[in-house]
Amino acid sequence: MPKKKQMIYTDTHSHLYDQAFDTDRGEVLQRALTYGVKKIILPNVDSTTIDDMIAMEEKYSSVCECLMGVHPTSLTDENVEKEMETVEKWLEKRPFAGIGEIGMDLYWDATYKDVQVKAFDTQLTWAEKYKYPVSIHSRNAMNETLEVLSSHCVKGVMHCFSGTLDDAEKILSMGLFLGVGGTVTYKNNTLKDVIRSVGYQNIVFETDAPYLSPVPHRGKRNESSYIPDIAAFVAQYCGVDMEKLCFAVQKNAESIFSL
């Protein structure tokens, strides 16, 4: 019997530098490689995470690649200027795989909505300047996110997409891809139906580790080695051959992040 071919994956969004992995980061990375995850994209959160993120990339340079940006929930009236200056200085200092994690989040608090809009707009402008892809966070703010995006021309990923089919079609029309992670495996999540409608050719895989583990690992710490579980679920739900699916999705990741 011929040996089963192993699929190749990219985790396009993982916070593997997070303290949740401090005790076994090397083992987590080795498991990812064992399960076929050959590249892991590390999005930044804010100025407090940069050193750990870059140290991770330097230690595992053949696997990990960093993005630079500031997450919307990290921004306030008081710190936005300093946070944005930090991002800009790093973008001038060295190359990155893209800009992220950037965007809009009005789930917890809309107090700093205007700050988020301005920071998002500025970071999209930097993406255009450096010709970098973006990793976009949007939670309870899809209309606001799309409005800001409409005045820019960038490529990249709508991370952890959670919108409607109409939202997805608008995002795809802008040349972006849908980030699909563990939430697609959740019973009442509609993402799986959106994927079946728009086609698996328009997605990339991600974990958002250590968050949002897929079934059957839900409730546990997420990690890149669970990407095959996400892929298997999508392949089965969409009725597509696993190898065909993974080839297309991997090609998307390689194209977006120039891997």
URJOWO-V949860 format. One line per field, one symbol per residue. phi: phi as a letter, one per 30 degrees, with the letter a starting at -180 (. if undefined). Layout:
# URJOWO-V949860
phi: ???
This chain:
# URJOWO-V949860
phi: .ddddddcbbddabcdddddcedbedddddddddcjdcbbccddcaddcdeddddddddbddccbccblbdeddcbedcedddddddddddddadbdlclcbkbbcddacecedddedddeddddddddchcdbcccbbhadddddddddcbbbclbddhebcdddddddddddicccdcbdddddecddedddddddjddcbbcaciecchdddccejcddadddeeddddddddddibeeddddddddddddddchd
